[in-house]
């Protein structure tokens, strides 16, 4: 709530970047890298239904997945 496009984009990119930098080492020494596809949306209409927000963010997520890994898409 109360987040503008610049703030939301910055937060999403920080999250995406930090996850991409993280590595998990399992017992046999194998390193596992992470990437994330993120779909997000912003809205100014206070009367919008939560279902509409989720639907829009979900559509953005699938657009991000289709475009390739480790990216964020705003819709």
C-alpha positions in Angstrom: 0.0 0.0 0.0 1.0 3.6 -0.6 3.8 2.5 -3.0 4.4 4.3 -6.3 5.8 2.8 -9.5 9.4 3.9 -8.8 9.3 2.4 -5.3 7.6 -0.8 -6.4 10.1 -1.3 -9.3 13.0 -0.6 -7.1 11.8 -3.2 -4.5 11.1 -5.8 -7.1 14.6 -5.3 -8.8 16.4 -5.5 -5.4 14.6 -8.8 -4.6 15.3 -10.2 -8.0 19.0 -9.2 -7.8 19.5 -10.5 -4.3 17.9 -13.9 -5.2 20.1 -14.1 -8.3 23.2 -13.5 -6.2 22.3 -16.1 -3.6 23.6 -19.7 -3.7 22.7 -22.7 -1.8 25.4 -25.3 -1.1 24.2 -28.8 -0.4 26.0 -31.5 1.5 28.0 -32.9 -1.5 29.3 -29.4 -2.3 26.9 -28.8 -5.1 26.0 -25.1 -5.6 22.5 -24.2 -6.6 21.8 -20.8 -8.1 18.4 -19.1 -7.9 16.5 -16.9 -10.4 13.0 -15.6 -10.1 10.3 -14.4 -12.4 8.1 -11.7 -10.9 4.9 -10.2 -12.1 3.7 -7.1 -10.5 1.2 -4.3 -10.9 0.3 -1.0 -9.4 -3.1 0.7 -9.2 -4.5 4.0 -8.2 -8.2 3.2 -8.0 -8.9 2.5 -4.3 -12.2 0.8 -5.3 -10.5 -2.0 -7.4 -11.3 -5.5 -6.3 -8.4 -7.6 -4.9 -9.3 -10.3 -7.5 -8.6 -7.8 -10.3 -5.2 -6.9 -8.8 -4.2 -10.5 -8.5 -5.4 -11.4 -12.0 -3.3 -8.5 -13.4 -0.2 -9.5 -11.4 -0.7 -13.1 -12.4 -0.8 -12.2 -16.1 2.4 -10.1 -15.6 4.0 -13.2 -14.0 3.2 -15.4 -16.9 4.6 -12.7 -19.3 7.8 -12.7 -17.3 8.1 -16.5 -17.5 7.5 -16.5 -21.2 10.2 -13.8 -21.8 12.8 -15.9 -20.0 14.1 -16.4 -16.5 15.3 -13.9 -13.9 13.1 -10.9 -14.9 10.3 -8.8 -13.6 7.3 -7.6 -15.6 5.0 -4.7 -14.7 1.5 -4.8 -16.1 
